[in-house]
């Protein structure tokens, strides 16, 4: 990544006060400035690729903003899409992955991006937003073929005086293909557990006792159809676990960790 | 647990204290967290922290995890003290005030001092320093628990560049925090069970000395 010389307002961002240019600097930090969705894709899925530094802001002066646009190079491994070089605050496009893994790279020409906005502070001074510590990013898009196993770790905790194991979300829906479905859920513990699936698109909930190494088959008779889109897995041991102590007033020892394995596949 | 993770937990758990008057379970978990954020100035907690490495790329499985007792004291906007394995063989004390973080490993006798900006997760710094801005720094979405679940959950996504945690699942029971699951940027997992807590406790500077 190349770093360009800072501008007057950018330098002032360090101390976040009014500068000689008469603007107010509002500093922002970003978790990630790119978008690649979904990163866990099914064959035939359209993957959205893009970046957005503008968000809900509106540019105060198009000419000034154009001079501050970052240049971003978006490229892929194995030629999944043609390399694009874009000078703008935001840009997006789609591609359909065919390789098992596709790496999507975002290379930006600067470490911070400034947006002169139409907003003003209470004294009428214009506000510039500066996003800092921006780095190049690489994302992997994985194409799911066959079954994909994900281990869920259900840690022990105390809910008041009641031992509870943490429910665990199935892979984040934002980054997961809408065509991915839960095929089965397996008990990887030495004890019998009761597993509960919730958060399905249809709103249905389903519980089933599972012996050690037994799996819940979402296609089995009696299991609601919609349960394959469940978003959360909760488990509890069928019988109390020795050594567990949960007290609302005294010392507590949370229950041991339980583990399940979610098997997902494209439908 | 590495130091940045420990410090991240220290500050993020400033959420994990419940003010008097917050009552039971009707509000969604995200609302409960916001109420806590808006009315908590200081706190004292007893915790069990379990850390896991990243899942094996071959099997998708995680290691057995390492469990550690911990205590946490915090005083917004910028003071905290985290003690890992208090009274145990591996006791480690970490204290932060303003821009400086100090640590003391009792097993080896080693001590150190660093700039908070070099060690403390930026989300943690923001949450400790700014009351009532939880959803600005970590937007929350409620998790779809089954009816009758003993806990309600919310998923927080830290919105700060460089955050060590990419997502946090907060579990609440009757208006009180029960546990926090941190998904770390390096693929690791940290789970914090909250065993006891006191909120808005009277604290003095010497409480934050190593």
Interface residues (C-beta under 8 A of the other chain):
Chain A: X29 X30 X31 X32 X132 X133 X134 X149 X150 X151 X153 X155 X156 X157 X158 X159 X160 X162 X164 X166 X167 X168 X169 X172 X196 X198 X199 X205 X207 X231 X232 X234 X251 X252 X254 X257 X261
Chain B: X48 X50 X52 X55 X60 X61 X62 X65 X122 X143 X144 X145 X146 X147 X149 X150 X151 X153 X155 X157 X158 X159 X160 X161 X162 X163 X166 X167 X169 X171 X173 X174 X176 X178 X179 X181 X189 X191 X193 X194 X195 X196
